[in-house]
Amino acid sequence: DIVLTQTPLSSPVALGQPASISCRSSHSLVHSDGNTYLSWLQQRPGQPPRLLIYKISNRFSGVPDTFSGSGAGTDFTLKISRVEAEDVGVYYCMQATEFPWTFGQGTKVEIK
Amino acid sequence: QVRLVESGGGVVQPGRSLRLSCATSGFSLRNYGMHWVRQAPGKGLEWVAKISFGGAKKYYAESVKGRFTISRDITNNTLHLQMNSLRDEDMAVYYCARDFQGNWAIDYWGQGTLVIVSS
């Protein structure tokens, strides 16, 4: 199985400051069709996950442009340009390049 | 709008069975693949199973293969997860989720249903 390792596991950030989360894969996530199926999800406290970013850098409908994704191959990053109170939660990367689909262990973003 | 509502969770003894359901609305199951993803208490997300939009292909996590079966009822727009031979480690919130067709991601999630495995 592909293992996704996120760092840091916890990220205290002051309001209005940027945050960055890394996701490193044990194998290249480039699919045979040339696409890279790495997405990012947000899970607010007590809520189900919500899709933020798909295929590395595409923002899902309704996601603010303060969220951005980047990376290639085995190394990926989610950035929040200015953290707001509603951004508190756990962020997961997920790969769908091969079955079984797998998630990173999650990064908790909290307000400092 | 897209809506996914899970049901069927509860307390079950180890070794017994449980069937989860997910009522969908706002789209047709005929046109979308669907997933089950679970989250043990206080833990991260674990993908469990997927059924393709055509219904012919089914994929499972190794941890549930041979014990769980994903299926769908197109007429009633309902997704199911039949869980047999339940183990302590199957205890989790089970989320029904829609495949982001063509983009190999998951775009919509239900609120989840809690399965407690306990004697």
Interface residues (C-beta under 8 A of the other chain):
Chain A: D1 H31 N35 Y37 S39 L41 Q43 P48 P49 R50 L51 Y54 K55 N58 F60 V90 Y92 M94 A96 T97 F99 P100 W101 T102 F103 G104 Q105 G106
Chain B: H35 V37 G44 L45 E46 W47 K50 Y59 Y60 A61 E62 Y95 F100 N103 W104 A105 I106 D107 Y108 W109 G110 Q111 G112
